[in-house]
Amino acid sequence: MSALDDLSRRLFHGRNPGPLLGPWIACTIIAGGIYIFERKMPAFHEVVKPLYFIVVVILVIATGRWLRERQGIRRGGDRRHGDRRGGKGDKR
């Protein structure tokens, strides 16, 4: 089991893949449903094109938020540390 944990740690750089996998699985299911609908009713081909675009936008946003999650924690920590030192306007 430790080899699997090591692979997971290297693959995701220590991040939890849960928040990433949820939207990807949901969007894959939705895209599959759209595709089946389009195959059964070809007249709606032009109507479903924007739906595919919306699914891709949701995936890009969800993936971007997952990638930025750790960076936000680091930046927030730096700001708090800077506030403790006493920045501009400190009346000590």
C-alpha positions in Angstrom: 0.0 0.0 0.0 2.9 2.4 0.6 3.9 2.2 -3.1 0.4 3.4 -4.0 0.6 6.2 -1.5 4.0 7.2 -2.8 2.7 7.2 -6.4 -0.4 9.3 -5.4 1.9 11.8 -3.5 4.1 12.2 -6.5 1.2 12.4 -9.0 -0.8 15.0 -7.1 2.1 16.7 -5.2 0.5 16.0 -1.8 -2.9 17.4 -2.7 -6.2 15.7 -2.1 -7.7 14.7 -5.5 -11.2 14.5 -4.1 -12.2 18.1 -5.0 -10.8 17.5 -8.5 -12.4 14.1 -9.2 -15.9 15.1 -8.2 -16.4 17.8 -10.9 -14.5 15.7 -13.5 -16.8 12.7 -12.9 -19.9 14.8 -12.9 -19.0 16.6 -16.1 -18.1 13.4 -17.8 -21.5 11.9 -16.9 -23.3 15.1 -18.1 -21.2 15.2 -21.4 -22.1 11.5 -21.9 -25.8 12.3 -21.4 -25.6 15.2 -23.9 -23.8 12.9 -26.4 -26.5 10.2 -26.1 -29.2 12.9 -26.5 -27.5 14.2 -29.6 -27.2 10.8 -31.1 -30.9 10.0 -30.5 -32.0 13.4 -31.8 -29.6 14.7 -34.5 -31.7 17.8 -35.1 -30.4 19.2 -31.8 -26.8 19.2 -32.9 -26.5 23.0 -33.1 -28.3 23.3 -29.7 -25.9 21.0 -27.8 -22.7 22.7 -29.0 -23.0 25.5 -26.4 -23.7 22.8 -23.7 -20.4 21.1 -24.4 -18.7 24.5 -24.1 -20.3 25.1 -20.8 -19.2 21.7 -19.5 -15.6 22.5 -20.6 -15.7 25.9 -18.9 -16.9 24.3 -15.7 -14.0 21.8 -15.9 -11.4 24.5 -16.4 -12.7 26.6 -13.5 -12.9 23.6 -11.2 -9.4 22.5 -12.1 -8.0 26.0 -11.8 -9.5 26.3 -8.3 -8.0 23.0 -7.3 -4.6 24.1 -8.6 -4.7 27.5 -6.9 -5.9 26.1 -3.5 -2.4 25.6 -2.1 -1.1 28.8 -3.4 -3.8 30.7 -1.6 -2.8 29.1 1.7 0.8 30.1 1.3 0.0 33.7 0.4 -2.5 34.1 3.3 0.2 32.9 5.7 2.7 35.5 4.4 0.2 38.3 4.9 -0.6 37.3 8.5 3.1 37.0 9.3 3.7 40.4 7.9 0.9 41.9 10.0 2.4 40.5 13.1 5.7 42.2 12.5 4.1 45.6 12.2 3.9 47.1 8.8 3.2 50.6 7.6 1.1 52.6 10.0 2.1 50.6 13.1 2.0 52.8 16.2 4.4 51.1 18.5 
